[in-house]
């Protein structure tokens, strides 16, 4: 029998729960999600849940209720995070919408995806940051790409050497006078206080160096324009003398 969109969505929800519970890997989740939305019949959907605990239901409906559910689906949260002269943190088990919008002005945002549940195989984090910083932590097995524009700012991304078919977090938007940093860590792994201190110190030095270079460029440009004006005045005086 032909499967409906609602049936495919139920299977996708069950696979997201299985990923959050650690029953399947991120790579398996991405492969099965692709197969779900290609499926046309119940026969195409059944193998995707065959090795996962579920309560069999009579056809034509596909039932996905587990006998035991120690963890329910993550509660929906706002896809918009705003930090103005403050800080915002999102971590633990949370549902990542297809697009998450992050805005910070003189503030900081910390996003931890290590226990998050992605709503689909590719999600987007759109950032708008002015004089602030955004720190993102992802688990091994998740790709991160960035097309965010940096204006007097910088981005620090880990080397992308994992499976190109792995779940993808795409970073877009703009960072002005700020920083965007991405770290890949196992669940439970934390940076030491010494490492955090060194990283903050390194970022501070980098920003000071960038500021010094900009000031030097402005100073050089100011002297160049001053010399051009002086040369122009000399040419005008010389021309007037010739006409006398």
N, C-alpha and C positions, 0 to 999 in steps of 0.2 A: 504493500500500500504506500501511496505517496505521503511523504512527511510534510508538515506545515512549517511556517516560519516560527510559530510558537514552540513546536517540538525541537527545532534546531536551537532556539534560544535556551530551552531547558537543558539540553545536552551541554551547551556552552557553559551555563551556570554550574552544572555538576563538575565539569572539567576544571573550572576556576577554583571550586572548593577543593578538588583533589590536589591541585597545585599548592594551595595554601596549606593543606594538611601534610604536604611532603610525600604524597602517594605517587606522584609523577614528577618528572623533572621539567625544567623550563623548556628544554628542547622538545620533549614529548608533548607538552601542552601546546606549543606553537604548531607542531605537526597535526595534532588532533583538531585544534580549532580550525585550521585550514580545511581539513577533511569534513568537519561539521557543516560548514557553509557551502561545501560542494555536494553534500549528500542530497539525494532526491527521494529516497525511500527509507522505510524503517530498517530494511536490511543493511543499508549503508550506515545507519546510526548505531545499531546494536553492537558491532565490534569495538566501537570507540569507548564503550562503558563495560565491556565484558569482564575486564580484570579489576573493576572497581566495585566496592560494596554498594548494592542498591536493592531495592524491593521490586521484584518482578511484578508487572501489572499486565492485565489482559489487553490485547490489541483492541482498537487501533491506537490507543494513547501510549506514549512513552512516559512511564513514571520514574522519577529520579529521587524519591525519598529514601534516605538511608535508615537502616534499623536503629542506628545510634548516631547522634549528631553532637559530639562534644563541642564542635565549633560551628556556630552559625555563620552565614555569609557576613562579610564586613558591612558595617553600617554605612549608608551613603553619606558623603560629606560634601561640602561646597567645593566645586572645582576652582574657586577663586581664593587666592591667599594674598593678603595685603599686609605689609609691614611698613609703617610710617613712624620714624623715630622710635622703633621698637623691634622686637624679634618674634618670628613665627616658626614653630617646629611642628612637623608632621612625621610621626614614626609609628612603629608597631604594625598591626594588621589593619590596613585601610584599602579601600577600593579606589584604584586609579582610573579616573574617567578618560575617555579618548583624548580630551584636551584639558590640561591644567594650566591656569593662568596665574603667574606669580608677579606681584608688583611690590617693589620696595624702594622707599625714599629715605635715605639716612637710616637704614635699618638692615636687618639680616634675616634670611630665610634658610632653614635647615630641613631638607627633605630626605627621608630614609626609606628606600624602596626594598630593603632586604626582606621584610615580611609582608610587603604590600601585594595586593592581588590586581594584576593588570586586567582591565576590562576587555582588552583585545591584544593581538600580537604586536601591534605597534601603537604607541601612545606618544603624545606631544606635550612638552612642557614649554609654554610660551612665557618668556621672562621680559619684564620691563623694570630695569634697575637703574637708579640714579643715586650716586654716592652711597652705595651699599654693597652687600655681598650675599651670594647664594651658594650654599654648600649642599651637594647631592651625594648620597651614598647608595651604591647599587651592589647586589650580590654577584659573585662569579656566574657566568653564563648569561648575562644580560648585556646587550650591546648599547652603546651610547654614541650618538653622533650630534654634532652641533653646527648650526648655520647662523647662530646668534651673532649680531654685529657688535663689535667692541669699539667704543669711542673713549680714548684715554682710560682703557681698562684692559683686563687680561682674562684668558680662560685657561684652565689647567684640566686636561682630560687624560684618562689612563690610556695606555696603548690598547688598540682594538685588535686582538689576535684570536678572537673566538669565532665560533660558527656563524657565518653570515645569515643563516636562517634562524638564529636565536631571537627571542623577544627583543624589541628595539624601543629605546627611549630617545626620542628626537627633541633636541633643544633648539628653540627658535627665539626671535625677539631681539632686544638690544640692551646692552649694558654700558652706561656712561659713568665714567669716574668710579668704577667698581670692579668687582671680580666675580668670576664664576668658576667653581672648583668641583670636580667630580672624583670620588674615590670608590674603589672596588674592594669590598671587604666581606668576609664570611659573617654569618649571623653570630652575634655575641662578641665579635672582634672589635676592640676599641683601640684608639690611639692613646699612647701614653701622654701624660701631661707635658713631659719634656718635648715630645714630637709636636704637640699642638703649639707650644711656646715657640719652638724653632720655626714652624710654618708661619705663624703670625709675624714673627720678626722678619722672615724672608719676604713676606708680602709687603711689609712696611718699607723695607729697604728698596724693593722694586718700585713701589709707588713714589718714594722720595727721589729715586734716580730718574724716573720718568718726568717728575715735576721739574727737576733740575735741568734736564735736557730741553723741556719746553721753554723754560725761562731763558736758557742760553740761546735757543733759536729766536725767541722774541727780541732779545738784546742785540743779537747779530743783525736781525732784520731792521731794527730801529736805527742802528749805526749805518747800515747800507742806505736806507732812505734819506738819512741826514746828509750823507756824502753826496747822494744824487742831487739833493736840493742845492747844496753848496756849489756843485759843479754847474748846475743850471744857472745859478745866480752869476757865476763868473762868466758864463757864455753871454748872458744878457748884458752885463757891464761892458764886455768887450765889443759887443755889437753896437751899443750906444756910442762908444768912443769912435768907432769907425764911421758913424753917421754924422759926427760933429765936424 
